[in-house]
Structures are given as structure tokens and as C-alpha cells.
Amino acid sequence: MTSKPSAAPERSLNQRMDALARANRIRTERAQLKRDLKGGRLSIHTLLLNPPEYVETAKVFDMLLAVPKYGRVKVNKILAHCRISPSKTIGGLSERQRSELVSLLRR
């Protein structure tokens, strides 16, 4: 039985270790960002309008959940109102979605 060739090219050990280190750094930075959102040290508006590179691939839903007084139901209502999919990433937001979301959150 022959195995099907994988879509991703083989990576060297160094490449895999670099990717792992980068992923761990991004996870750590995002965890700190969520703590800052929860503690009120960072506003969600600032994050949405000028997102750092490491948060571009984070889901909007997850970032909104980190904001105090925002639970799953409220976040889903906000995203539905702005016509944003719960799986949308911060970097994948259009300008319309981004500005609509920020203006809605400022109310």
C-alpha cells in the first residue's frame, strides 16, 4: 500500500523547532493580551483598530470573550448584528466590519 503524498513539504528539525518557538511566543503574548483586556489595562477598541501582528490570526470571538461583562450570548449577538462570522479572525475583518464593531462596542 502506498501512502498519499502530504500537501505540506517536509520540514527540517530546525524549521520545526523555530515554528514551535514562534507558536509558543504567540500563545504567551495572546494570553497576556487577554489578561490585559480582562483587567481593563487595554481597551478592545484599541486592539481592534490597531492590532499587533501576533493577534491578527486570533478569532474576534475569543478576544471579545476576554472583555469583562461579555459572555458567549452577548458576543454572538454583537457579531450577528455586525454580520461577522464567529470564526472570523482579527486580521480578516474588513474595514466596514472593524468600524461597525468598534462603534457598536463604544455604546
Summary of the structure (lengths in Angstrom):
residues: 107
radius of gyration: 17.3
end to end distance: 61.4
largest distance: 61.4
contacts: 251
relative contact order: 0.12
helix: 58%
strand: 2%
